Amino acid sequence: MFEVTAISYMPDGRPFVASVESKKYPFFGTQFHPEQAVLFYGHNNADHSWLSIRLNRHFADYFVYLARHNTNSWGDFETTQLAIVENAPAIVTKEGTWYVYK
């Protein structure tokens, strides 16, 4: 159902699928974070060149563009706030990972 459109590589050289799209349905997906090139410096191997920033920004803008076409709604402001993950308490482990619980 999906066609691979990009492959990326782990630090040890193992490949993984970075993006896919369907030729039959309006579906696509990425297995990376487009915001990495713009927001995170120093602790990863993200490409921070201007070309990388522009291309990753294209993904982010396109995701927002498509999301705004969605007519589904959670309801009013108060109901929506209850479902936002940033409002849930987080547990941070000694390893620096975190988990959200409700």
C-alpha positions as CSV (number, residue, x, y, z in Angstrom):
1,M,0.0,0.0,0.0
2,F,2.9,2.4,0.7
3,E,5.8,3.4,-1.4
4,V,9.1,4.3,0.3
5,T,10.1,7.9,-0.5
6,A,13.1,8.3,1.7
7,I,15.6,6.2,3.6
8,S,17.8,7.4,6.5
9,Y,20.5,5.7,8.5
10,M,21.1,5.0,12.1
11,P,24.5,6.1,13.6
12,D,25.7,2.5,13.2
13,G,24.8,2.5,9.5
14,R,21.6,0.5,9.6
15,P,19.0,1.9,7.2
16,F,15.4,2.7,8.1
17,V,12.4,4.0,6.2
18,A,12.2,7.8,6.8
19,S,9.1,8.6,4.7
20,V,6.3,6.8,2.8
21,E,3.3,7.7,0.7
22,S,0.4,5.9,-0.8
23,K,-0.2,6.2,-4.5
24,K,-3.8,5.0,-4.1
25,Y,-4.9,7.0,-1.0
26,P,-4.1,10.5,0.4
27,F,-1.8,9.0,3.1
28,F,1.8,9.8,3.8
29,G,4.0,9.5,6.9
30,T,7.5,10.3,8.2
31,Q,9.7,8.6,10.7
32,F,11.7,11.6,11.7
33,H,11.0,15.0,13.3
34,P,11.2,17.9,10.8
35,E,11.7,20.3,13.7
36,Q,15.0,18.7,14.7
37,A,17.0,20.8,12.1
38,V,15.7,24.1,13.5
39,L,15.3,23.5,17.2
40,F,17.9,21.0,18.5
41,Y,21.6,21.7,18.4
42,G,24.6,19.9,19.9
43,H,23.1,16.5,21.0
44,N,22.2,14.9,17.7
45,N,23.6,14.5,14.2
46,A,20.8,16.6,12.5
47,D,21.8,18.5,9.4
48,H,21.5,22.2,10.3
49,S,22.3,23.7,6.9
50,W,19.9,26.3,5.5
51,L,18.8,23.8,2.8
52,S,18.0,21.2,5.5
53,I,16.1,23.9,7.5
54,R,14.1,25.0,4.5
55,L,13.2,21.4,3.4
56,N,12.2,20.4,7.0
57,R,10.2,23.6,7.3
58,H,8.3,22.5,4.2
59,F,7.3,19.3,5.9
60,A,6.1,21.1,9.0
61,D,4.2,23.7,7.0
62,Y,2.6,21.1,4.9
63,F,1.5,19.1,7.9
64,V,-0.2,22.2,9.4
65,Y,-1.8,23.0,6.0
66,L,-3.3,19.5,5.8
67,A,-4.4,19.5,9.5
68,R,-6.3,22.7,8.9
69,H,-8.5,21.0,6.3
70,N,-9.7,18.5,8.9
71,T,-13.3,19.4,10.0
72,N,-13.2,17.2,13.1
73,S,-13.4,18.9,16.5
74,W,-12.9,18.1,20.2
75,G,-15.6,20.7,21.0
76,D,-15.2,23.8,23.1
77,F,-11.9,25.2,24.5
78,E,-12.3,23.6,28.0
79,T,-12.9,20.1,26.6
80,T,-10.0,20.4,24.2
81,Q,-7.6,21.4,27.0
82,L,-8.4,18.2,28.9
83,A,-7.0,16.2,26.0
84,I,-3.8,18.1,25.3
85,V,-0.8,16.0,26.4
86,E,1.3,18.9,27.5
87,N,-1.2,19.5,30.3
88,A,-0.7,16.0,31.7
89,P,1.9,15.4,34.5
90,A,5.1,13.8,33.3
91,I,7.5,11.3,35.0
92,V,11.2,11.8,34.2
93,T,13.5,8.8,34.8
94,K,17.1,8.8,35.8
95,E,18.0,8.0,32.2
96,G,16.4,11.3,31.1
97,T,13.4,9.7,29.4
98,W,9.9,10.8,30.3
99,Y,6.4,9.3,30.3
100,V,3.0,11.0,30.5
101,Y,0.4,9.5,32.8
102,K,-3.1,10.4,33.6
